[in-house]
Amino acid sequence: MASETDELGTVPLPAPENPPAGQAQERARGSRWRGFTGSLAAGLVVLAVVVLAAGVLALFTGAPGPGLFMLAGHPVAATLALLAQRVVDGKSGSAARVGVVAVLVITGVSLWLLWLT
């Protein structure tokens, strides 16, 4: 099957189709959730770095710092949230929805266990 090429020898891509209105709304709603959960996952990473830095600072100054549970819990929560966010970013449909719920649950549980108890 031969395809037409331009003067540079490349095959032109077909023109993108406009999605139906319902599908465009679904995609916009999904991108909002994707951005929100991405912000939560990134926030957990920043929080893990801050807690680890506070632990190192406390170690060198002899001041009381975050406990072992906080020092281990934050990187674990951040890693799990980032893995779930990869699912959200890479998949669509129900797999992405499961990833969104996973990021929300991981964020909520980690904040509950590590900060509110």
C-alpha positions as CSV (number, residue, x, y, z in Angstrom):
1,M,0.0,0.0,0.0
2,A,1.7,3.2,-1.2
3,S,1.0,6.5,0.5
4,E,1.6,10.0,-0.9
5,T,4.6,11.9,0.4
6,D,5.4,15.6,0.2
7,E,8.6,17.0,-1.2
8,L,10.5,16.2,2.0
9,G,9.5,12.6,1.8
10,T,7.3,12.7,4.9
11,V,3.8,11.3,5.0
12,P,1.2,14.0,6.0
13,L,-0.9,13.2,9.0
14,P,-4.7,13.2,8.6
15,A,-6.6,16.2,9.9
16,P,-7.8,15.8,13.5
17,E,-11.5,15.2,13.9
18,N,-13.6,17.3,16.2
19,P,-15.0,15.2,19.0
20,P,-18.7,15.3,19.8
21,A,-19.7,17.8,22.4
22,G,-20.3,15.2,25.1
23,Q,-16.9,13.7,24.5
24,A,-15.2,17.1,24.6
25,Q,-16.9,17.8,28.0
26,E,-15.8,14.4,29.3
27,R,-12.2,15.1,28.2
28,A,-12.2,18.6,29.8
29,R,-13.6,17.2,33.1
30,G,-10.9,14.4,33.0
31,S,-8.1,16.9,32.5
32,R,-9.3,18.9,35.5
33,W,-9.2,15.8,37.7
34,R,-5.8,14.9,36.1
35,G,-4.4,18.3,37.0
36,F,-5.9,18.2,40.5
37,T,-4.6,14.8,41.4
38,G,-1.2,15.7,39.8
39,S,-1.1,18.7,42.2
40,L,-1.8,16.4,45.1
41,A,0.8,13.9,44.1
42,A,3.4,16.7,43.6
43,G,2.4,18.2,47.0
44,L,3.1,14.9,48.7
45,V,6.5,14.8,47.0
46,V,7.3,18.3,48.3
47,L,6.0,17.4,51.7
48,A,8.2,14.3,51.8
49,V,11.3,16.3,50.8
50,V,10.5,18.9,53.5
51,V,10.0,16.2,56.2
52,L,13.2,14.4,55.2
53,A,15.1,17.7,55.3
54,A,13.7,18.5,58.8
55,G,14.8,15.0,59.9
56,V,18.4,15.6,58.6
57,L,18.5,19.0,60.2
58,A,17.2,17.6,63.5
59,L,19.9,14.9,63.3
60,F,22.7,17.4,62.9
61,T,21.5,19.9,65.5
62,G,20.4,17.4,68.1
63,A,16.9,18.9,68.2
64,P,13.8,16.7,68.3
65,G,12.6,16.0,64.8
66,P,10.0,14.0,63.0
67,G,9.7,10.4,64.1
68,L,10.6,7.4,62.1
69,F,6.9,6.9,61.2
70,M,6.8,10.3,59.5
71,L,10.3,9.9,57.9
72,A,9.3,6.6,56.3
73,G,5.6,7.3,55.7
74,H,6.0,10.4,53.6
75,P,8.2,9.0,50.9
76,V,6.1,5.8,50.8
77,A,2.9,7.9,50.4
78,A,4.5,10.1,47.7
79,T,5.8,7.1,45.8
80,L,2.4,5.5,45.8
81,A,0.6,8.7,44.8
82,L,3.1,9.2,41.9
83,L,2.5,5.6,40.7
84,A,-1.3,6.1,40.8
85,Q,-0.8,9.5,39.0
86,R,1.0,7.7,36.2
87,V,-2.1,5.5,35.8
88,V,-4.2,8.6,35.7
89,D,-2.0,10.3,33.1
90,G,-1.5,7.2,30.9
91,K,-4.9,5.6,30.8
92,S,-8.5,6.7,30.1
93,G,-11.9,5.6,31.2
94,S,-12.3,3.5,34.3
95,A,-8.6,2.9,34.8
96,A,-8.0,6.6,35.0
97,R,-10.9,7.0,37.4
98,V,-9.5,4.3,39.7
99,G,-6.1,6.1,39.6
100,V,-7.9,9.4,40.6
101,V,-9.6,7.7,43.5
102,A,-6.3,6.1,44.5
103,V,-4.4,9.4,44.6
104,L,-7.3,11.0,46.6
105,V,-7.3,8.1,49.1
106,I,-3.5,8.0,49.4
107,T,-3.4,11.7,50.1
108,G,-6.2,11.6,52.6
109,V,-4.9,8.6,54.5
110,S,-1.3,9.9,54.6
111,L,-2.4,13.2,55.9
112,W,-4.7,11.6,58.4
113,L,-2.1,9.1,59.7
114,L,0.9,11.4,59.5
115,W,-0.4,14.7,60.6
116,L,-3.8,14.4,62.3
117,T,-3.2,11.6,64.7
